[in-house]
Amino acid sequence: MLPTDTPDAFYRNPDFSAPPPGTPTPPPYLKPRKKWRWLRRLLIGLLLIVGLPLLALVLIAGFFDRQITDQLIAEINKGLKTELKVGDTRLSLLSGFPSASVDCYNVKLKDAQGGYLLVAETLSFRFDLMSLLGEQVQIHTVRISEGAVRVVVNAQGKANNAIFKESKPTPGNTPAGESTLRLALENAEMVNMAILYDNQLTRQTLEMIVKQANVAGNFSAQQYALSSQANLKIIRFDSDSSRYLAGEQLNYDAVLAVDVKKGLYDLQRVELSVGGNTFSVDGIAVTQPDYTELNLKLASQEGDISMIANLLPGAYHQYFRDFQSTGAYSCSGTVQGRLGKKDQPDVRFEVRLRDGKVNSEKLQSALSNVSFRAAYNAKPDGSGNFEIADFQGSFGGKPFGFNLKISDLNDPLVDFKCNGVLPLEAAYGLFDNEGIRSGDGYIYLNHLSVQGRYADMVSTRRISAVQTSGEIRFEAAELMYNKVSVKMQSGVLRLTDNVFTADSLRLQAGRSDFALQGSAQNLLPVLFADSLNTKDALLEFSAQLESQNLDVNQLLEMFSVQETASSVGEQVLDSLKIQQNAERKLNTDKLKGVFEATIHHFQYAKIDGSNFNGKFEFDHNELHIKGNTDAMQGQLAVEGNAFFELRPSLKMRVTANNLDLQTMMAQCENFGQDVITDKNLRGRLSGKVALWTYWTDTGDFDYDKLRVLADVHGTNGEVIDLKMLEDFSTFVHIEDLRRVKFTDLQNYIEISKQELYLPAMLIQSNALNLTISGKQSFNNDIDYKLKVNAGQVLLNRIKKHDNDLDPLPAEKGMFNLFYTIVGNLDKYDMKRSKKAVKAEFERSESRKKSISSALEAEFAVPEM
């Protein structure tokens, strides 16, 4: 056994891998106890080093939260003429360590005109944490998010953002009682902010969404480098009455050298991207008290002809915004001059394309071999010019070219010339209509020329000052519109100043065909009319129209809303129908003229007609219809007025002559009932009918407003197998009731508020003579009063069936039976009531006179 006092160094000696054999091992718990003791000491030390400062920060935030945030808001308000209001605030010393932050919520900053300049969910300030221990808290970052900024300059040039007090020099040390806060901005950030700038003096409005933007620099220095990046979306930019850049993305990445004393901003590196076009920008900007002097140059790094669309106003920008190009493209521009409340700089751009291709969703094949030069110049006084020169290209293998020059943008003078071919297979999308799905054939634009001031082109009073010439010729031109083929087989449209002439136009629309010859005036004012037609553009025309076949059903379906409730929902469908009514009202409001019409055959619903001769005369939203036609094996003379309003209506006067009763019932679909149908009636019918029909703004028929007045005369009639008459079989031979024949039948009819009123009339038949009066609702609720000749009834009870069906004579007889029939056609009660029947007959005489007087007044209307 070895001695127990063997030194510890023996076990720690690295030269030995193991103790000598037989050497006893010390107890295992002695060495680990010392290791854990040092580990505990280390952890405690770390907790003291880290935890105490953290605890101190928490205590500082707790004690000084309100003091610092209140002091910050108070200091900001000292520099304002208005007031910054905040909701909750929070001081954080840990989230941005080693910087501290103050976050303000529900922020509102009043402007100089009684409104709000700024509204935001969050306004945050960042400052150096260690500055809390010094004399001043130095704020270096401001961040604003989720809100809106509204800057307005009124007509007198006063802006609502004039809210800052003039700064005064302060001594180096902070006097007692003064704020211990100091702005030393190095970075400003903006996230998800809406910006509205409205300058009523210059008539300019800019609305955009700032998704993210930041500006960084040592703003407290006299000279420093400023860097800024932004990601924006322009909602609209309105200048005068035109709108530009709607919906375009704008991004930039810029580095500027700033000299505060000189007000100088030197653009050292600026990359600007607008709608897919990227530019490098260089130059300088010098700020003065009332304006900024600009001298900038722009050169394209990459892009295409969509830049031209960005220079176009309003609907033209929206139409051309997806046009793109490939080929030798270049774009350059300059901005020079003063930008201020009353000043605008001179802006010039030039775009060139050589041996390129132009593509768009509106083009089914590219426009190839394209070359042109486009130039835009906006002068400080608002004048300037825009030009697309020597545009040449090939469209579907056919040549196409034009020149457009617009001089003096304040009062635009237009000079447009075009010559070429539009192959509809490649260009039907240019019509920008979702209903058009394919095309074929050609439209030739032969030496079209338009010259004159735009103000004259949009005015029907001044259009005579505009010079136009050229022609549009059709060669088997075809478009598929809402699944219906529309073919312009041949014909020419000619322009001669303000006269637009249609020569031998032959149009096929589905099963309908038209031959058109005539002329119109004021075409350009109508084409250039704004969405509200504020200039009262009116197309005045006179034409002859001939049709071999007119299928009104197919035409109505072709121009109706194509969506269904199952595809878009009931609410959306109603909205589309209302919109269609509004568009139709706007379009028909621009029409004044007459079509002298000859229609050899037409079909409307199930009504077949032929040999219509008459006219269709438009006067804004009113269409007057007058003509004669063969229909229902007789003749009809029609005259009336259709009103194309948001809630359309139709007023008609119809004179019928010798119509076949069965045919009329069948083609009129039995007027929506199944009690007395075309299977039950024979005979001839003549008379006069005045009707007023109405539709809702969603195109549904308004039965509540339907009104009809009629004076009808039936001859040689028969009623066959009418189930309702079987109730009289108890006192009339059932064989006589299966086929009832009458000689003459005359009466007045009125329909009002979904009820049909039948004044008292005598029906002479082979079965019996009766007088009937009453009313029937569209729900088939009935209230009829009948008087039956009792003597004839008794005679019929004992006599044999009359095979000749000769009507009985109109004998008054000494005995009469009086019945009331009340209920519904499915279930009704028949009762004896002499008093009720006589009272109804007396009332019906008054109704007859009222209907007769109203019809006489309607048909006495002088010819229009």
Secondary structure, DSSP 8 states (H G I E B T S, - for coil): ---TT--THHHH-TT-SS--TT-----TTHHHHHHHHHHHHHHHHHIIIIIHHHHHHHHHHHHHHHHHHHHHHHHHHHTBSS-EE-S-EEEESSTTTTEEEEEEEEEEEE-TTSSEEEEEEEEEEEEEGGGGGSSSEEEEEEEEEEEEEEEEE-TTS-BTT--B-------SS--TTS--EEEEEEEEEEEEEEEEEEETTTTEEEEEEEEEEEEES-TTSSEEEEEEEEEEEEEEEEETTEEESTT-EEEEEEEEEEETTTTEEEEEEEEEEETTEEEEEEEEEEE-SSEEEEEEEEEEEE--THHHHHHS-HHHHHHHTT-EEEEEEEEEEEEEEEEESS---EEEEEEEEEEEEEE-TT-SS-EEEEEEEEEEEE-TTS-EEEEEEEEEEEETTEEEEEEEEEE-TTS-EEEEEEEEEEEHHHHGGGG--TTEEEEEEEEEEEEEEEEEEHHHHT-TTTGGG-EEEEEEEEEEEEEEETTEEEEEEEEEEEEETTEEEEEEEEEEETTEEEEEEEEEE-HHHHHT--TT-TT---EEEEEEEEES-EEHHHHHHHTS----HHHH-HHHHHHHHHHHHHHHHHHHTTEEEEEEEEEEEEEETTEEEEEEEEEEEEETTEEEEEEEEEETTEEEEEEEEEE-SSS-EEEEEEEEEEEEHHHHHHHTGGGG-SSS-TTTEEEEEEEEEEEEEEB-TTS-B-GGG-EEEEEEEEEEEEEES-GGGGGGTTTS-HHHHHEEEEEEEEEEEEEETTEEEEEEEEEEBSS-EEEEEEEEETT-EEEEEEEEEHHHHHHHHHS---TT---------S-EEEEEEEEETTEEEEEE-HHHHHHHHHHHHHHHHHHHHHHHHHHTS---
